[in-house]
Amino acid sequence: MSGAVYDPGALNHRLRLQQKLETSDGCGGLTTAWQDVAAVWGGVIPSNPQSSAVAQQNQEIAQNQIVIRFREDVGSGWRFVLNDRQFEIKTVHDPDERRRYLVCQTQEQGR
């Protein structure tokens, strides 16, 4: 199987990688906060925008691929932040298993 080829020059967006932190609110519920883990360079590849009706309102969802250099600690449920945009990570995989790049399938809610 040939290795996936990504242009390192295409990793031209400075993204904040964030991890979700959930803490007890003292009343039986959870409080969610986001903590910056790292600032990384990544390529954002738009794909497959969708629109659906929720509570009689259109909700736009954009699916994107974000490619970054390989990291051990990235997981689904984390997110990338680019300016005012938030990309929730759905899946993470190493396309050629050579520990060079990570391809993250993400979902961005309508802005």
Backbone as CSV, one residue per row, in Angstrom:
resi,resn,N_x,N_y,N_z,CA_x,CA_y,CA_z,C_x,C_y,C_z
1,MET,0.841,-1.169,0.000,0.000,0.000,0.000,0.891,1.238,0.000
2,SER,0.646,2.157,-0.904,1.446,3.366,-0.959,1.026,4.317,0.152
3,GLY,1.989,5.115,0.622,1.722,6.047,1.713,0.933,7.252,1.234
4,ALA,0.158,7.801,2.133,-0.587,9.015,1.831,0.406,10.165,1.674
5,VAL,0.151,11.027,0.709,1.047,12.143,0.449,0.322,13.439,0.792
6,TYR,0.888,14.201,1.716,0.347,15.493,2.091,1.448,16.522,1.930
7,ASP,1.085,17.666,1.417,2.030,18.752,1.234,2.190,19.486,2.560
8,PRO,3.381,19.471,3.164,3.563,20.175,4.432,3.258,21.670,4.326
9,GLY,3.409,22.257,3.138,3.095,23.662,2.937,1.611,23.953,3.026
10,ALA,0.777,22.910,2.896,-0.669,23.092,2.992,-1.141,23.155,4.447
11,LEU,-0.249,22.873,5.384,-0.593,22.982,6.809,-0.381,24.441,7.208
12,ASN,-1.274,25.303,6.720,-1.052,26.743,6.813,-2.040,27.480,7.723
13,HIS,-2.761,26.748,8.550,-3.663,27.363,9.520,-3.134,27.092,10.926
14,ARG,-3.077,28.126,11.751,-2.652,27.957,13.138,-3.890,27.636,13.956
15,LEU,-3.972,26.423,14.439,-5.141,25.914,15.149,-4.820,25.716,16.629
16,ARG,-5.801,25.980,17.466,-5.681,25.634,18.877,-6.328,24.268,19.064
17,LEU,-5.598,23.342,19.633,-6.115,22.017,19.955,-6.592,22.061,21.396
18,GLN,-7.863,21.678,21.612,-8.452,21.755,22.947,-9.013,20.420,23.380
19,GLN,-8.918,20.182,24.682,-9.444,18.978,25.316,-10.631,19.356,26.180
20,LYS,-11.667,18.523,26.158,-12.862,18.775,26.974,-12.596,18.344,28.412
21,LEU,-12.953,19.227,29.347,-12.853,18.922,30.769,-14.249,18.994,31.366
22,GLU,-14.674,17.916,31.987,-15.982,17.886,32.631,-15.766,17.740,34.133
23,THR,-16.373,18.633,34.898,-16.255,18.579,36.348,-17.652,18.588,36.959
24,SER,-17.759,18.028,38.138,-19.032,17.999,38.846,-19.420,19.412,39.255
25,ASP,-20.705,19.729,39.098,-21.173,21.061,39.507,-21.696,21.077,40.943
26,GLY,-21.587,19.942,41.643,-22.023,19.868,43.032,-23.496,19.567,43.208
27,CYS,-24.251,19.542,42.091,-25.690,19.277,42.156,-26.077,18.046,41.349
28,GLY,-25.104,17.199,41.058,-25.379,15.987,40.300,-25.187,16.134,38.803
29,GLY,-24.833,17.306,38.337,-24.613,17.538,36.912,-23.140,17.746,36.613
30,LEU,-22.862,18.043,35.369,-21.490,18.272,34.929,-21.364,19.655,34.313
31,THR,-20.222,20.265,34.539,-19.882,21.522,33.903,-18.788,21.231,32.893
32,THR,-18.986,21.708,31.660,-18.019,21.452,30.596,-17.194,22.700,30.335
33,ALA,-15.883,22.516,30.253,-14.958,23.598,29.907,-13.949,23.033,28.915
34,TRP,-13.282,23.908,28.201,-12.278,23.495,27.222,-10.923,24.038,27.628
35,GLN,-9.907,23.186,27.541,-8.550,23.559,27.916,-7.643,23.445,26.698
36,ASP,-6.875,24.497,26.429,-5.903,24.447,25.341,-4.829,23.422,25.669
37,VAL,-4.535,22.564,24.700,-3.486,21.566,24.847,-2.247,22.003,24.077
38,ALA,-2.459,22.523,22.874,-1.334,22.924,22.032,-1.823,23.831,20.918
39,ALA,-0.894,24.532,20.319,-1.144,25.260,19.080,-0.424,24.486,17.987
40,VAL,-1.152,24.111,16.935,-0.588,23.272,15.880,-0.874,23.892,14.516
41,TRP,-0.030,23.556,13.555,-0.284,23.942,12.167,-1.094,22.834,11.522
42,GLY,-2.126,23.204,10.770,-2.969,22.201,10.133,-3.545,22.694,8.826
43,GLY,-3.962,21.754,8.024,-4.657,22.045,6.779,-6.122,21.715,6.940
44,VAL,-6.988,22.643,6.577,-8.434,22.441,6.676,-8.961,22.162,5.278
45,ILE,-9.558,20.987,5.096,-10.076,20.554,3.799,-11.586,20.444,3.909
46,PRO,-12.337,21.402,3.342,-13.801,21.355,3.431,-14.361,20.178,2.634
47,SER,-15.432,19.606,3.167,-16.121,18.541,2.446,-17.521,18.369,3.004
48,ASN,-18.450,18.037,2.155,-19.759,17.537,2.540,-20.581,18.424,3.476
49,PRO,-20.921,19.677,3.111,-21.809,20.462,3.974,-23.226,19.891,3.955
50,GLN,-23.916,19.978,5.082,-25.268,19.440,5.199,-26.153,20.449,5.914
51,SER,-27.438,20.383,5.633,-28.409,21.228,6.324,-29.555,20.333,6.765
52,SER,-30.012,20.543,7.999,-31.143,19.758,8.492,-32.060,20.663,9.303
53,ALA,-33.309,20.264,9.401,-34.283,21.033,10.172,-34.354,20.485,11.587
54,VAL,-34.106,21.360,12.567,-34.187,21.003,13.974,-35.057,22.053,14.641
55,ALA,-36.151,21.618,15.256,-37.091,22.526,15.925,-37.530,23.643,14.991
56,GLN,-37.868,23.280,13.775,-38.358,24.184,12.734,-37.348,25.263,12.359
57,GLN,-36.066,24.977,12.554,-35.010,25.885,12.135,-33.963,25.078,11.378
58,ASN,-33.404,25.697,10.345,-32.326,25.036,9.621,-31.049,25.081,10.440
59,GLN,-30.407,23.921,10.539,-29.120,23.833,11.220,-28.103,23.360,10.196
60,GLU,-27.062,24.158,9.995,-26.046,23.815,9.023,-24.886,23.130,9.717
61,ILE,-24.449,22.032,9.113,-23.330,21.265,9.649,-22.340,21.067,8.510
62,ALA,-21.091,21.432,8.759,-20.049,21.248,7.756,-19.095,20.168,8.233
63,GLN,-18.860,19.204,7.371,-17.875,18.164,7.640,-16.553,18.636,7.039
64,ASN,-15.470,18.534,7.775,-14.160,18.936,7.301,-13.136,17.883,7.684
65,GLN,-12.077,17.816,6.896,-10.894,17.048,7.282,-9.857,18.058,7.721
66,ILE,-9.206,17.773,8.819,-8.087,18.594,9.254,-6.880,17.684,9.367
67,VAL,-5.814,18.074,8.668,-4.576,17.297,8.646,-3.545,18.045,9.486
68,ILE,-2.928,17.341,10.431,-1.873,17.912,11.262,-0.703,16.939,11.297
69,ARG,0.421,17.415,11.800,1.543,16.510,12.055,1.137,15.526,13.146
70,PHE,1.730,14.341,13.120,1.371,13.283,14.054,1.594,13.717,15.498
71,ARG,0.627,13.396,16.327,0.708,13.569,17.778,0.085,12.338,18.421
72,GLU,0.623,11.926,19.548,0.098,10.758,20.271,-1.209,11.052,21.001
73,ASP,-1.419,12.306,21.401,-2.463,12.597,22.377,-3.798,13.045,21.809
74,VAL,-3.959,13.171,20.513,-5.203,13.672,19.930,-6.266,12.574,19.951
75,GLY,-7.492,12.930,20.341,-8.546,11.933,20.390,-9.890,12.498,19.968
76,SER,-10.810,11.607,19.642,-12.156,12.061,19.317,-12.771,12.685,20.569
77,GLY,-13.647,13.667,20.350,-14.219,14.402,21.455,-13.450,15.677,21.760
78,TRP,-12.232,15.799,21.246,-11.464,17.037,21.368,-11.927,17.970,20.264
79,ARG,-11.327,19.143,20.171,-11.702,20.057,19.103,-10.529,20.946,18.695
80,PHE,-10.656,21.475,17.484,-9.748,22.496,16.985,-10.506,23.816,16.976
81,VAL,-9.811,24.902,17.250,-10.396,26.234,17.177,-9.548,27.054,16.214
82,LEU,-10.225,27.666,15.246,-9.580,28.549,14.280,-10.366,29.850,14.277
83,ASN,-9.777,30.896,14.871,-10.465,32.176,15.045,-11.779,31.943,15.794
84,ASP,-12.931,32.204,15.166,-14.219,31.994,15.836,-14.876,30.675,15.425
85,ARG,-14.163,29.828,14.719,-14.708,28.546,14.253,-14.259,27.411,15.173
86,GLN,-15.175,26.461,15.424,-14.879,25.314,16.274,-15.161,24.039,15.498
87,PHE,-14.173,23.143,15.470,-14.261,21.888,14.738,-14.182,20.741,15.738
88,GLU,-15.299,20.051,15.950,-15.317,18.904,16.867,-14.722,17.689,16.159
89,ILE,-13.755,17.054,16.800,-13.085,15.892,16.203,-13.955,14.664,16.395
90,LYS,-14.324,14.032,15.281,-15.131,12.808,15.304,-14.261,11.561,15.224
91,THR,-13.289,11.554,14.308,-12.382,10.413,14.170,-10.974,10.916,13.922
92,VAL,-10.000,10.097,14.306,-8.586,10.412,14.114,-7.912,9.172,13.559
93,HIS,-7.154,9.334,12.481,-6.382,8.187,12.006,-5.084,8.613,11.351
94,ASP,-4.129,7.709,11.408,-2.824,7.857,10.777,-2.956,7.186,9.409
95,PRO,-3.008,7.965,8.311,-3.385,7.394,7.014,-2.450,6.317,6.480
96,ASP,-1.162,6.383,6.778,-0.255,5.364,6.270,0.498,4.642,7.385
97,GLU,0.097,4.876,8.621,0.677,4.235,9.807,2.188,4.418,9.883
98,ARG,2.652,5.600,9.453,4.078,5.910,9.525,4.355,7.034,10.519
99,ARG,3.323,7.443,11.259,3.455,8.445,12.312,3.976,9.780,11.782
100,ARG,3.501,10.158,10.586,3.886,11.448,10.005,2.754,12.457,10.116
101,TYR,1.535,12.016,9.809,0.381,12.905,9.800,-0.792,12.245,10.515
102,LEU,-1.723,13.094,10.963,-3.010,12.630,11.464,-4.083,13.293,10.617
103,VAL,-5.064,12.506,10.203,-6.215,13.033,9.484,-7.399,12.948,10.431
104,CYS,-7.968,14.107,10.742,-9.080,14.185,11.687,-10.344,14.544,10.920
105,GLN,-11.368,13.703,11.016,-12.677,14.044,10.483,-13.360,14.904,11.539
106,THR,-13.798,16.087,11.138,-14.377,17.005,12.095,-15.762,17.466,11.646
107,GLN,-16.483,18.035,12.570,-17.800,18.566,12.304,-17.864,19.985,12.857
108,GLU,-18.263,20.924,12.016,-18.374,22.320,12.425,-19.849,22.726,12.371
109,GLN,-20.337,23.226,13.485,-21.719,23.718,13.506,-21.775,25.034,12.754
110,GLY,-22.955,25.357,12.196,-23.127,26.584,11.419,-22.704,27.814,12.191
111,ARG,-22.096,28.751,11.455,-21.568,29.959,12.105,-22.613,31.037,12.082
